[in-house]
Amino acid sequence: MTFSPNLQNLIDNEELSWVLVGGKGGVGKTTVSSSIAVRFAEVRESVLLISTDPAHNLSDSFNQKFGKEPSLVKGYENLYAMEVDPLNSTREIVNETNNPLFETLGSALPGIDEIISFTEIMRLLTKLDYDLVVFDTAPTGHTLRLLSFPTTMNKTIEKLLSLKNLIQGAWNTVQKLFLSNEESDNDEDMLGKLNTIKKVIDGVIERFQDQKKTTFVNVCIPEFLSLYETERLIYELFTLGIDSHNIVVNQLVIPEKLETINKILIKEEMKQLLKKVKDEEEKELIIKKLEKKSEKQLEVMKNCPLCLSRSKLQQNYVEEIDMLYEEFHIVKVPLHPFEIRGIERLKNFSKILFGEFENEKEK
């Protein structure tokens, strides 16, 4: 079996409904997840891009403000985005319960605030009807905790329920002595909620481990720490039963590819600018100006000792990635000479991810 150097396999899987994108901080996860969402919006009925990273960047990526509710991305009728704040979600849930016991559990059990917020995200997604959901996740450590929460949550709930059954008599006495009837009923409501949450979590575990419906796209850069975290992430995903067979190696310094990409992107920029201009002389002036800009950028790239040195260093890690992950789709993405922000640049970036860039450069 051959593994193509692009993410086209995601598009080919018509059953796919969840795409999680993750990796070390600062490797370009938001750009990759946004570009994946933009590409899927061309072939799916409805797509939701959701950020679970407290340090949200989706708004910056699209040049559009997003909040905790799905918002339509400008220029689309089927692409939505939202940014969830796990800490605020937890505070809201605790305030809604208005239960001292629940607040105590929240402070006593390590990580329960993140577990609750994660459950709320999952519950929200079960209510929303989207053909495909792309997750822009937090850096590796947080993401691994997030993905292992379903199993952790099940164990926690089972332990709480078993403890209550074991000390039922003493519990009833404590309620009579210290709690009003209303507060006692609240505690029963809490246990009912725990059972409800457990059912939601069981569904999440099943979805996570369904390799036809869920996959994880790893994003890294060719550096030691990033490569180390990628190894750790892929191993943990394997132990959790979550499918992962795509790696995006981002920010590669490849002079020859940068030259071609630069030409294509200048061409795209030219198209956008010329749409607004009617005067032929002004059009010619814009074309000459952009061509000169392109030549100047390329000259800087070709005569940059730092770039050449960086490229040589990166090549060692790229070779290691190729050797370690022979059975993965490895997408090698060049470093761009500008930020990837706005719909047009995200579309161009997605062409590289999905192998459409190679066809584009032949035109």
C-alpha positions in Angstrom: 0.0 0.0 0.0 1.3 3.4 -0.9 0.8 6.5 1.3 0.3 9.7 -0.7 2.1 12.8 0.7 -1.2 14.7 1.2 -4.4 14.7 3.1 -6.6 13.6 0.2 -7.4 10.4 2.1 -9.5 12.5 4.5 -11.7 13.8 1.7 -12.0 10.2 0.2 -13.4 8.9 3.5 -17.1 9.8 3.2 -17.9 8.4 6.6 -15.5 10.7 8.4 -17.3 13.0 10.8 -14.6 14.1 13.4 -11.1 15.4 12.5 -8.9 16.3 15.4 -5.8 18.4 14.7 -3.0 18.6 17.4 0.7 18.9 18.2 3.2 20.9 20.1 2.4 24.6 20.7 3.5 27.0 17.9 3.7 24.4 15.1 0.7 25.8 13.1 -2.2 23.7 14.3 -4.8 26.5 13.9 -3.6 27.2 10.3 -3.8 23.5 9.4 -7.2 22.9 11.1 -8.6 26.1 9.5 -7.3 25.0 6.1 -8.8 21.5 6.5 -12.2 23.0 7.4 -12.1 25.4 4.4 -11.3 22.4 2.1 -14.1 20.2 3.6 -16.6 23.1 3.2 -16.2 22.6 -0.6 -17.4 18.9 -0.5 -19.6 18.6 2.6 -23.0 20.0 3.4 -22.0 21.6 6.7 -18.7 21.9 8.6 -18.0 23.2 12.1 -14.5 24.3 13.2 -14.2 24.3 16.9 -11.3 25.5 19.0 -10.7 23.8 22.4 -7.5 25.7 23.0 -7.9 28.4 25.8 -5.4 30.5 23.7 -7.8 30.9 20.8 -6.5 31.8 17.3 -9.4 31.0 15.0 -10.6 34.7 15.0 -7.1 35.8 14.0 -6.8 33.1 11.3 -10.1 34.1 9.6 -9.9 37.9 10.5 -13.3 37.4 12.1 -14.5 37.4 15.7 -15.9 34.0 17.0 -17.4 33.2 20.3 -18.8 30.2 22.3 -21.7 29.7 19.8 -21.2 28.6 16.2 -20.9 31.6 13.8 -21.0 31.5 10.0 -17.7 32.2 8.4 -17.9 35.2 6.1 -18.1 34.1 2.5 -19.6 30.7 3.3 -23.1 29.3 3.7 -22.0 25.9 5.2 -18.8 26.7 7.3 -19.1 27.6 11.0 -16.6 28.3 13.7 -16.6 28.7 17.5 -14.1 29.1 20.3 -14.9 27.2 23.6 -13.3 28.4 26.8 -13.1 25.3 29.1 -12.6 27.3 32.3 -15.6 29.5 31.7 -17.7 26.5 30.8 -16.8 24.9 34.1 -17.7 28.0 36.1 -21.1 28.2 34.4 -21.9 24.6 35.1 -21.0 24.9 38.8 -23.1 28.1 39.1 -26.0 26.4 37.4 -26.0 23.5 39.9 -25.9 25.8 42.9 -24.9 22.8 44.9 -22.2 22.9 47.7 -21.4 19.2 47.2 -20.8 19.7 43.5 -18.5 22.6 44.2 -16.6 20.5 46.7 -16.2 17.7 44.2 -15.0 20.2 41.6 -12.2 21.4 43.9 -11.3 18.0 45.4 -11.0 15.9 42.3 -8.0 16.8 40.1 -9.0 17.7 36.6 -12.7 17.4 37.1 -13.3 21.0 35.9 -11.7 20.1 32.6 -13.7 16.8 32.5 -17.0 18.6 33.0 -16.2 21.2 30.3 -15.2 18.5 27.9 -18.5 16.7 28.5 -20.3 19.9 27.9 -18.5 20.3 24.5 -19.5 16.8 23.6 -23.1 17.3 24.7 -23.2 20.4 22.6 -21.9 18.6 19.5 -24.6 15.9 19.9 -27.2 18.6 19.8 -25.7 20.4 16.8 -26.2 18.8 13.4 -23.0 19.1 11.3 -21.8 16.8 8.6 -18.2 17.2 9.8 -16.5 18.7 12.8 -12.8 19.8 12.8 -11.2 20.3 16.3 -8.4 22.8 16.7 -6.9 21.3 19.9 -4.6 22.7 22.6 -0.9 21.7 22.8 0.0 18.0 23.2 -0.1 17.6 27.0 -3.5 19.2 27.3 -4.9 17.4 24.3 -3.8 14.0 25.7 -5.6 14.7 28.9 -8.6 15.8 26.9 -8.6 12.6 24.9 -8.1 10.4 27.9 -11.0 12.1 29.8 -13.7 9.8 28.7 -12.0 6.8 30.3 -11.0 8.8 33.3 -14.5 10.1 33.7 -16.1 6.7 33.5 -13.8 5.4 36.3 -14.6 8.5 38.4 -18.3 8.3 38.0 -18.3 4.5 38.7 -16.3 5.2 41.9 -18.6 7.9 43.1 -21.7 5.8 42.5 -20.2 2.8 44.2 -19.2 4.8 47.2 -22.7 6.2 47.6 -24.1 2.6 47.5 -21.6 1.4 50.0 -22.4 4.2 52.5 -26.1 4.6 51.7 -27.2 4.4 55.3 -24.6 6.9 56.6 -25.3 9.1 53.7 -29.0 9.3 54.5 -28.2 10.1 58.1 -25.9 12.9 57.1 -28.6 14.3 54.8 -31.1 14.4 57.6 -28.8 16.0 60.0 -27.2 18.6 57.8 -29.3 19.1 54.7 -32.8 20.4 54.0 -35.1 18.3 51.9 -34.5 20.6 48.9 -30.7 20.2 49.2 -31.1 16.5 49.5 -33.1 16.4 46.3 -30.4 18.5 44.7 -27.8 15.8 45.5 -30.1 13.1 43.9 -30.2 15.4 40.9 -26.5 15.5 40.9 -26.2 11.8 40.9 -28.8 11.6 38.1 -26.6 14.1 36.1 -23.6 11.9 36.7 -25.4 9.0 35.2 -26.5 11.1 32.2 -22.9 12.3 31.7 -21.7 8.7 31.8 -24.0 7.8 28.9 -22.7 10.8 27.0 -19.1 9.7 27.7 -19.8 6.1 26.6 -20.9 7.5 23.3 -17.8 9.7 23.0 -15.5 6.7 23.7 -17.3 4.7 21.0 -17.0 7.7 18.5 -13.3 8.2 19.3 -12.5 4.6 18.6 -14.5 4.4 15.4 -11.6 4.6 12.9 -14.0 5.3 10.0 -15.6 8.3 11.7 -12.7 9.9 13.7 -9.1 10.6 12.9 -6.3 12.6 14.3 -4.0 14.8 12.2 -0.6 15.4 13.8 1.2 18.7 13.1 4.9 19.1 13.8 7.9 21.1 12.7 11.3 19.6 11.9 12.9 20.1 15.3 13.9 17.7 18.1 11.2 18.7 20.7 8.4 18.7 18.2 9.4 15.3 16.8 9.7 13.9 20.4 6.2 15.2 21.2 4.8 13.7 18.0 6.2 10.3 18.9 4.6 10.6 22.3 1.3 11.8 20.9 1.1 9.0 18.2 1.9 6.3 20.9 -0.8 7.6 23.2 -3.4 7.8 20.4 -2.6 4.2 19.6 -3.1 3.1 23.2 -6.4 5.1 23.3 -7.6 3.4 20.1 -7.8 6.6 18.1 -6.9 6.5 14.4 -3.9 8.5 13.3 -2.2 8.1 10.0 -1.5 11.7 8.8 1.4 13.9 9.8 1.8 17.5 8.6 5.5 18.6 8.8 5.2 22.4 8.8 7.5 25.4 8.3 10.1 23.6 6.1 12.7 25.8 4.5 12.8 24.5 1.0 14.1 27.1 -1.4 12.9 25.5 -4.7 9.4 24.9 -3.3 9.2 28.4 -1.9 10.0 29.8 -5.3 7.0 28.0 -6.9 4.7 28.7 -4.0 5.6 32.4 -4.2 4.7 32.6 -7.9 1.4 31.0 -7.3 0.5 33.2 -4.4 1.6 36.3 -6.2 -0.7 35.1 -9.0 -3.6 34.8 -6.6 -2.9 38.2 -5.1 -2.8 39.6 -8.6 -6.2 38.1 -9.4 -7.8 39.7 -6.3 -6.3 43.1 -7.0 -7.1 43.2 -10.7 -10.8 42.4 -10.0 -11.1 45.9 -8.6 -9.3 47.7 -11.4 -10.9 48.6 -14.8 -8.2 50.8 -16.3 -5.8 48.7 -18.4 -2.7 50.9 -17.7 -3.3 50.6 -14.0 -3.6 46.8 -14.4 -0.2 46.7 -16.1 1.3 48.8 -13.4 -0.1 46.4 -10.7 1.2 43.4 -12.6 4.7 44.9 -12.9 4.7 45.9 -9.3 3.8 42.4 -8.1 6.3 40.7 -10.4 9.0 42.9 -9.0 7.9 42.1 -5.5 8.1 38.4 -6.3 11.6 38.6 -7.8 12.8 40.6 -4.7 11.4 37.9 -2.3 13.0 35.1 -4.3 16.3 36.9 -4.3 16.2 37.2 -0.5 15.3 33.5 -0.1 18.1 32.3 -2.4 20.8 34.5 -0.8 20.0 33.8 2.8 22.8 31.9 4.6 20.5 31.3 7.6 17.8 29.8 5.4 20.3 27.4 3.8 21.7 26.4 7.2 18.2 25.9 8.6 17.2 23.8 5.6 20.2 21.5 6.1 19.4 21.1 9.8 15.8 20.4 9.1 16.6 17.7 6.5 18.0 15.4 9.2 14.7 15.5 11.1 12.7 15.1 7.9 14.7 11.9 7.1 14.0 10.6 10.6 10.2 11.3 10.2 10.2 9.5 6.8 12.0 6.5 8.4 9.8 6.3 11.6 6.4 6.8 9.9 6.6 4.8 6.7 2.9 3.9 7.0 1.7 7.4 7.4 0.6 10.1 4.9 3.4 12.7 5.5 2.6 16.2 4.2 5.7 18.5 3.9 4.7 22.1 4.0 7.2 24.9 3.2 7.7 27.9 5.4 5.8 30.9 3.9 7.2 34.4 3.7 4.1 35.8 5.3 1.3 35.0 7.8 -1.5 32.6 6.7 -4.5 34.8 7.5 -7.8 35.3 5.7 -9.8 33.0 3.5 -7.7 33.3 0.3 -4.5 32.4 2.0 -6.1 29.5 3.9 -7.4 28.2 0.6 -4.0 28.4 -0.9 -2.5 26.6 2.2 -5.2 23.9 1.8 -4.0 23.3 -1.7 -0.6 22.3 -0.4 -2.2 20.0 2.3 -4.4 18.2 -0.1 -2.0 17.8 -3.0 -3.7 20.3 -5.2 -0.7 22.6 -5.2 1.3 20.1 -7.4 -1.5 20.2 -10.1 -1.7 24.0 -9.7 1.9 24.6 -10.5 1.7 22.7 -13.7 -0.9 25.1 -15.1 
